[in-house]
Amino acid sequence: MGAGKRGVLTAAVTVVCAVTVLAVPGTAFAAPTPPPGPGTTASVTVVTSDVELEAVRKKLDTLYRAAAKATDEYNAAEEKARQQTAQVVRLAKKIVEGREKLDDLKDRAGAAAAAQYRGGGLPPEARLVLSDDPQEFLDGAGRVRQEQHATKGLLGEMTRTQRDLEEYAEDAREQMRELEAGRKVKAAAQKRIERQIEAAEKLEAELEQEEKERLARLERQAAARAQATWLSSGVLDELTSKATAQGRKAVAYATAQIGKPYQWGAEGPNTFDCSGLTSQAWLAAGKTIPRTSQMQWQHLQRVDVKDMRPGDLIIYWADASHVGMYVGDGVMVHAPRPGRTVTLAGAGSMPILGVVRPDPAAG
């Protein structure tokens, strides 16, 4: 989508949000009911006020944000485990090759010893001194020097190969230790994720259907207010940057996933978490970027919000626990949280930590 003035999509989002705000009353009251007749038992309807639902909304937001942070830890541990496993495989291959090389060197050293034994057990220098032929003496002197160099080189190569094998083995042991520690980190993160999501789902399950609908409206209102505040700052007024070729491919991939469910730890193709969506979108565009939102924030080039272009990643919250992809006209695409699907939303609907650019070299 083009950058600059608010486009058609921004206008549409704004209108929908405005209608939502106008349509929702500040407080919900139960409809008046006639007093119960004689001999009947009065039924009391408990109505949750919007103030109480707003507290529920904030509590849910806290729980899902905690789950998102734990998801980042899980994903980071998963990515590190993949790298360490690959390193262990590479080291194991080097160890096998090193052992084969060492065996070959030992065979060659054994052959040299056997040749010396066949020569009567005398070292080449002694046999040379016993020669009566001057020409044989001169020719033999050259051969002796060559054999001495070859033997010294053979022994040196055996020593280096043995040292390399020991280093490879120690590196492999260290990688395995780190791999085991990473598994524990991942398991702990998984427990935190499941605990936070379970608490959030339990809280939502206690609401009546009408309350859930009002809660959803409150969520949309909160996002609309944040987006309106962000837009009113004039942040889009000077946006002129257009997407690069890679950026357009990344945006096309991300928006093609709209409607697919959020799943923590998922990288597609059927489900995604927030950073799984952005990392796979850029991979589809031919660019490998870090897996987690925190790593994306740490390692990708940062740009000012006023300079962002479609394809750039918007990092949210102070702990960098959420990420979306800017698509233009003040809108981003993201995988929000458990129970939601990949969707478009106002780029300013959550607190922005900053913007990072996966393809800075493209101009």
C-alpha positions as CSV (number, residue, x, y, z in Angstrom):
1,M,0.0,0.0,0.0
2,G,1.2,3.5,-0.7
3,A,2.4,5.8,2.1
4,G,1.6,9.4,2.7
5,K,-1.8,10.8,3.5
6,R,-4.4,8.5,5.1
7,G,-5.6,6.1,2.4
8,V,-8.8,4.4,1.8
9,L,-7.9,1.6,4.2
10,T,-7.2,4.1,7.0
11,A,-10.4,5.8,6.4
12,A,-12.3,2.6,6.5
13,V,-10.7,1.5,9.8
14,T,-11.4,4.9,11.3
15,V,-15.1,4.9,10.3
16,V,-15.6,1.4,11.7
17,C,-13.9,2.3,14.9
18,A,-15.9,5.5,15.2
19,V,-19.2,3.7,14.7
20,T,-18.1,1.2,17.3
21,V,-17.4,3.9,19.8
22,L,-20.7,5.7,19.2
23,A,-22.7,2.4,19.4
24,V,-21.5,1.3,22.8
25,P,-23.2,2.8,25.9
26,G,-21.0,3.8,28.8
27,T,-22.8,1.5,31.2
28,A,-25.1,-1.5,30.7
29,F,-28.3,-1.8,32.9
30,A,-30.7,-4.6,33.3
31,A,-34.1,-4.0,31.8
32,P,-36.8,-3.3,34.5
33,T,-38.8,-6.3,35.4
34,P,-42.2,-6.4,37.2
35,P,-42.1,-7.5,40.9
36,P,-42.5,-11.2,41.4
37,G,-46.0,-12.4,42.1
38,P,-47.0,-14.1,45.4
39,G,-45.5,-17.5,45.9
40,T,-42.8,-17.1,43.3
41,T,-39.1,-16.8,43.8
42,A,-37.4,-13.7,42.5
43,S,-34.6,-14.3,40.0
44,V,-31.8,-11.8,40.3
45,T,-29.9,-10.8,37.1
46,V,-26.3,-9.7,37.8
47,V,-25.1,-7.3,35.2
48,T,-21.4,-6.6,34.7
49,S,-20.7,-2.9,34.1
50,D,-18.4,-1.7,31.4
51,V,-16.1,-0.5,34.2
52,E,-15.8,-4.1,35.4
53,L,-15.4,-5.4,31.9
54,E,-12.7,-2.8,31.3
55,A,-10.8,-4.2,34.3
56,V,-11.3,-7.7,32.8
57,R,-9.9,-6.4,29.5
58,K,-6.8,-5.0,31.1
59,K,-6.3,-8.3,33.1
60,L,-6.6,-10.3,29.8
61,D,-4.2,-7.9,28.1
62,T,-1.7,-8.5,31.0
63,L,-2.0,-12.2,30.8
64,Y,-1.7,-12.4,27.0
65,R,1.3,-10.0,27.1
66,A,3.0,-12.3,29.7
67,A,2.3,-15.2,27.4
68,A,3.8,-13.3,24.4
69,K,6.9,-12.6,26.4
70,A,7.3,-16.2,27.4
71,T,6.6,-17.2,23.8
72,D,9.6,-15.1,22.7
73,E,11.8,-16.9,25.3
74,Y,10.5,-20.2,24.0
75,N,11.1,-19.3,20.3
76,A,14.6,-18.0,21.2
77,A,15.4,-21.2,23.0
78,E,14.0,-23.2,20.0
79,E,16.1,-21.3,17.5
80,K,19.3,-21.6,19.6
81,A,18.6,-25.4,19.9
82,R,18.4,-25.7,16.2
83,Q,21.7,-23.9,15.7
84,Q,23.4,-25.9,18.4
85,T,22.1,-29.2,17.0
86,A,23.5,-28.2,13.6
87,Q,26.8,-27.4,15.2
88,V,26.9,-30.7,17.0
89,V,26.3,-32.5,13.7
90,R,29.1,-30.5,12.0
91,L,31.5,-31.3,14.9
92,A,30.6,-35.0,14.7
93,K,31.4,-35.0,11.0
94,K,34.7,-33.3,11.7
95,I,35.5,-35.9,14.4
96,V,34.8,-38.8,12.1
97,E,36.9,-37.2,9.3
98,G,39.7,-36.5,11.8
99,R,39.7,-40.1,13.1
100,E,39.9,-41.4,9.5
101,K,42.8,-39.0,8.8
102,L,44.6,-40.1,12.0
103,D,44.2,-43.7,11.1
104,D,45.7,-43.1,7.7
105,L,48.6,-41.2,9.3
106,K,49.2,-44.1,11.7
107,D,49.2,-46.5,8.8
108,R,51.8,-44.4,7.0
109,A,53.9,-44.2,10.1
110,G,53.6,-48.0,10.6
111,A,54.7,-48.5,7.0
112,A,57.8,-46.3,7.5
113,A,58.7,-48.3,10.6
114,A,58.3,-51.6,8.8
115,A,60.5,-50.3,5.9
116,Q,63.2,-49.4,8.5
117,Y,62.9,-52.9,10.0
118,R,63.3,-54.5,6.6
119,G,66.5,-52.5,6.1
120,G,68.1,-54.3,9.0
121,G,66.9,-52.1,11.8
122,L,69.7,-49.6,11.1
123,P,68.7,-45.9,10.7
124,P,69.2,-44.5,7.2
125,E,72.2,-42.4,8.4
126,A,74.1,-45.5,9.6
127,R,73.4,-47.4,6.3
128,L,74.7,-44.4,4.4
129,V,78.0,-44.3,6.3
130,L,78.6,-48.0,5.6
131,S,78.3,-47.4,1.8
132,D,81.5,-47.8,-0.2
133,D,80.1,-46.2,-3.4
134,P,80.7,-42.4,-3.4
135,Q,77.8,-41.8,-5.8
136,E,75.5,-43.9,-3.7
137,F,76.6,-41.9,-0.7
138,L,75.7,-38.6,-2.4
139,D,72.4,-39.9,-3.7
140,G,71.6,-41.4,-0.3
141,A,72.3,-38.2,1.6
142,G,69.6,-36.5,-0.4
143,R,67.1,-39.3,0.3
144,V,67.9,-39.3,4.0
145,R,67.2,-35.6,4.3
146,Q,63.9,-36.1,2.4
147,E,62.9,-39.0,4.6
148,Q,63.8,-37.0,7.7
149,H,61.6,-34.2,6.6
150,A,58.8,-36.5,5.6
151,T,59.0,-38.3,9.0
152,K,59.0,-35.1,10.9
153,G,56.1,-33.8,8.8
154,L,54.2,-37.0,9.4
155,L,54.6,-36.8,13.1
156,G,53.7,-33.2,13.2
157,E,50.5,-33.8,11.2
158,M,49.6,-36.7,13.5
159,T,50.0,-34.3,16.5
160,R,47.9,-31.6,14.9
161,T,45.2,-34.0,13.9
162,Q,45.1,-35.4,17.4
163,R,44.9,-31.9,18.9
164,D,42.1,-31.0,16.5
165,L,40.1,-34.1,17.5
166,E,40.4,-33.2,21.1
167,E,39.2,-29.7,20.4
168,Y,36.3,-30.9,18.3
169,A,35.2,-33.3,21.0
170,E,35.4,-30.6,23.7
171,D,33.4,-28.2,21.5
172,A,30.8,-31.0,20.9
173,R,30.5,-31.6,24.7
174,E,30.0,-27.9,25.4
175,Q,27.3,-27.6,22.7
176,M,25.5,-30.6,24.2
177,R,25.7,-29.0,27.6
178,E,24.2,-25.8,26.2
179,L,21.6,-27.8,24.3
180,E,20.5,-29.4,27.5
181,A,20.3,-26.0,29.3
182,G,18.3,-24.6,26.4
183,R,15.8,-27.5,26.7
184,K,15.2,-26.5,30.3
185,V,14.7,-22.9,29.4
186,K,12.3,-23.9,26.6
187,A,10.3,-26.2,29.0
188,A,10.1,-23.5,31.6
189,A,8.9,-20.9,29.0
190,Q,6.3,-23.4,27.7
191,K,4.9,-23.9,31.2
192,R,4.6,-20.1,31.7
193,I,2.9,-19.7,28.3
194,E,0.4,-22.5,29.1
195,R,-0.3,-21.1,32.5
196,Q,-0.9,-17.6,31.3
197,I,-3.2,-18.7,28.4
198,E,-5.1,-21.0,30.7
199,A,-5.7,-18.2,33.2
200,A,-6.9,-15.9,30.4
201,E,-9.2,-18.5,28.9
202,K,-10.6,-19.3,32.3
203,L,-11.3,-15.6,32.8
204,E,-13.1,-15.3,29.5
205,A,-15.0,-18.5,30.0
206,E,-16.7,-17.0,33.1
207,L,-18.3,-14.3,31.0
208,E,-21.7,-14.6,29.5
209,Q,-22.0,-14.3,25.7
210,E,-23.4,-10.7,25.9
211,E,-20.5,-9.8,28.2
212,K,-18.0,-11.3,25.7
213,E,-19.5,-9.3,22.9
214,R,-19.2,-6.1,25.0
215,L,-15.7,-7.0,26.0
216,A,-14.8,-7.3,22.3
217,R,-16.3,-3.9,21.6
218,L,-14.2,-2.5,24.5
219,E,-11.1,-4.0,23.0
220,R,-11.9,-2.4,19.6
221,Q,-12.6,0.9,21.3
222,A,-9.3,0.9,23.2
223,A,-7.4,0.1,19.9
224,A,-9.4,2.8,18.1
225,R,-8.5,5.4,20.7
226,A,-4.8,4.5,20.6
227,Q,-4.9,4.7,16.8
228,A,-6.7,8.0,16.7
229,T,-4.2,9.5,19.1
230,W,-1.3,8.2,17.0
231,L,-2.8,9.5,13.8
232,S,-3.5,12.9,15.4
233,S,0.2,13.3,16.1
234,G,0.7,13.9,12.4
235,V,3.1,10.9,12.1
236,L,1.8,10.0,8.7
237,D,1.9,13.5,7.2
238,E,5.5,13.2,6.0
239,L,5.6,9.6,5.1
240,T,6.8,9.3,1.5
241,S,8.9,6.1,1.5
242,K,7.7,3.4,-0.8
243,A,8.2,-0.3,-0.4
244,T,11.2,-2.0,-1.9
245,A,10.7,-5.0,-4.2
246,Q,11.5,-7.3,-1.3
247,G,9.3,-5.3,1.0
248,R,6.3,-5.8,-1.4
249,K,6.9,-9.5,-1.4
250,A,7.0,-9.6,2.4
251,V,3.8,-7.6,2.6
252,A,2.1,-9.8,0.0
253,Y,3.1,-12.9,2.0
254,A,1.9,-11.5,5.4
255,T,-1.4,-10.2,4.1
256,A,-2.1,-13.5,2.4
257,Q,-2.1,-15.2,5.8
258,I,-5.0,-13.0,7.1
259,G,-7.6,-15.2,8.7
260,K,-5.2,-17.9,9.8
261,P,-5.2,-18.7,13.6
262,Y,-2.6,-17.5,16.1
263,Q,-0.6,-20.3,17.7
264,W,2.3,-19.6,19.9
265,G,5.6,-21.0,18.6
266,A,4.2,-21.4,15.1
267,E,5.9,-20.3,11.9
268,G,3.2,-21.4,9.4
269,P,2.0,-22.5,7.0
270,N,-1.3,-22.9,8.8
271,T,-0.8,-21.0,12.1
272,F,1.5,-18.3,13.2
273,D,2.6,-16.3,16.2
274,C,3.6,-12.7,15.8
275,S,7.3,-13.1,15.0
276,G,6.7,-16.3,13.2
277,L,4.5,-14.3,10.7
278,T,7.1,-11.5,10.2
279,S,10.1,-13.8,9.9
280,Q,8.4,-16.1,7.4
281,A,7.1,-13.2,5.4
282,W,10.7,-11.9,5.0
283,L,12.0,-15.4,4.3
284,A,9.5,-15.6,1.5
285,A,10.9,-12.4,0.2
286,G,14.4,-13.9,0.2
287,K,15.7,-12.4,3.4
288,T,16.5,-14.3,6.6
289,I,15.8,-12.3,9.8
290,P,15.9,-13.2,13.5
291,R,13.1,-15.4,14.7
292,T,11.8,-13.5,17.7
293,S,10.4,-10.0,18.1
294,Q,13.1,-9.2,20.7
295,M,15.9,-10.4,18.5
296,Q,14.4,-8.5,15.5
297,W,14.5,-5.4,17.7
298,Q,18.0,-6.0,18.8
299,H,19.6,-7.0,15.5
300,L,17.8,-5.3,12.7
301,Q,18.5,-1.7,11.7
302,R,16.3,0.8,13.5
303,V,14.5,3.7,11.6
304,D,12.4,6.6,12.8
305,V,8.6,6.0,12.7
306,K,8.3,9.0,10.3
307,D,10.6,7.2,7.8
308,M,9.0,3.8,7.9
309,R,7.9,2.1,4.7
310,P,5.8,-0.9,3.9
311,G,7.6,-4.1,4.9
312,D,9.2,-2.5,7.9
313,L,8.5,-4.2,11.3
314,I,6.9,-2.3,14.1
315,I,8.0,-3.5,17.5
316,Y,5.5,-3.0,20.4
317,W,5.6,-2.6,24.2
318,A,8.7,-1.8,26.2
319,D,9.8,-5.4,26.4
320,A,9.6,-5.8,22.6
321,S,7.2,-8.7,23.1
322,H,5.0,-8.1,20.0
323,V,5.7,-7.3,16.3
324,G,3.6,-6.4,13.3
325,M,4.5,-5.5,9.7
326,Y,3.7,-2.1,8.3
327,V,1.6,-2.3,5.1
328,G,1.0,1.4,4.5
329,D,-1.6,4.1,5.2
330,G,-1.2,3.8,9.0
331,V,-2.1,0.1,9.0
332,M,-0.1,-3.0,10.0
333,V,-0.7,-6.8,9.7
334,H,0.0,-9.0,12.7
335,A,-0.9,-12.2,14.5
336,P,-2.4,-10.7,17.7
337,R,-2.7,-13.4,20.4
338,P,-4.3,-16.8,21.2
339,G,-7.9,-17.0,20.2
340,R,-7.4,-14.4,17.4
341,T,-6.4,-14.7,13.7
342,V,-3.9,-12.8,11.5
343,T,-5.5,-9.5,10.8
344,L,-5.0,-5.9,9.8
345,A,-5.0,-3.3,12.6
346,G,-4.0,0.3,13.2
347,A,-0.3,0.6,13.4
348,G,-0.7,2.9,16.4
349,S,-3.2,0.7,18.2
350,M,-0.6,-0.5,20.7
351,P,2.4,1.4,22.3
352,I,5.2,1.5,19.7
353,L,8.7,0.8,21.0
354,G,10.2,1.4,17.6
355,V,10.6,0.4,13.9
356,V,13.2,-1.9,12.4
357,R,14.1,-2.5,8.7
358,P,15.0,-5.9,7.4
359,D,16.4,-4.6,4.0
360,P,18.2,-1.3,4.7
361,A,20.6,-1.9,1.9
362,A,17.8,-1.7,-0.6
363,G,17.7,2.1,-0.1
